[in-house]
């Protein structure tokens, strides 16, 4: 450090001064927020959010439910969790990330991903029916130094939100140490939950404060144990109790199939997981990838429309933040893949457009992340998905299968697993049929419920062809 910088307060001193001012503020902010009455929080949120989301009722409801959920968390969670969460989510992911993300956007035709999904391992201690991870070679695993470097690269691109998937991520030996090392990031972790109540993991997660576990459930005990194995439901409840006691923010994730679609959006189901302490609930439509892909397990187009209405209804009434990336297409802006919003790094380092679109051209072992995101493959995908009309049928794998076929024909990506090309070969006729029916169901909904509002806030318009 030069003499000048010492006298004027060099970078290290400025950083520590910032820290000294910031830390108490981060402790105080959640407390001040928690002290506001819920009715005032809701009123203020509606007033502030209406100009931006007034045209889209589910958008406004989502923001209100998110803020009210955070308000409830602020009243009950440990100060360490709240301070770390506030810093990482609001300051780092939304503010500090700004210049780096702008630079990506400038080079990348206006696109900059907002989050990265990474699967450190495909090992799992369960064998669930239809799990997309089942076909990966279990020995393949990202090494700790590769993950560390990947997280550094992600921050360089302004990505502070990381979803950790798998396999069962908590089987990776060094995961918690990596969370500790990158304590300026938020890690949302998809887990089967069976390891969380053991070996003091829940307490460690509370101490870390930057991890939000989402535990996979299929319904209640019968449905969960049927797919995941006997006794799994009991261990999930044990994990939720441990997380609740330690003050960790957590949620559930659920996969609607043709058999449990209605159950998963019932009042009874949602109330049960609200009572367990879930802050959020994410729905992931069953996708015909992985072990024995089965199109007949996908919820029908009519079931998807039922779920869309139920999700909107539940969001207004329940004390939980709910999202469904297929049914909430209008809210999230259609398909998120290919670095439009996110991308997936699999356990062999292959970078896939989406966890379900398992075709990769590039690998983090050969190329920098920045070059992969800006590659012709990802640019082409972003171009195709953002020209889509009607985001209520957003998915290039199941809703508009021709898009996935075009991507594969043009760039010849490798399927990530043996048999991974089934979505574009053996399953193609059934997916075509499904997509045609979905269009018949969803286009009238889009036209009736959304089109009048198009010019106010959304770039999507209805189309009769594709
Ligand atoms: S490809 Fe399909 S599953 Fe993946 S983000 Fe897009 S809509 Fe969702």
Boltz pocket constraint, residues with backbone or C-beta under 6 A from the ligand:
constraints:
  - pocket:
      binder: B
      contacts: [[A, 325], [A, 334], [A, 335], [A, 336], [A, 337], [A, 353], [A, 354], [A, 355], [A, 356], [A, 357], [A, 394], [A, 395], [A, 396], [A, 397], [A, 398]]
      max_distance: 6.0
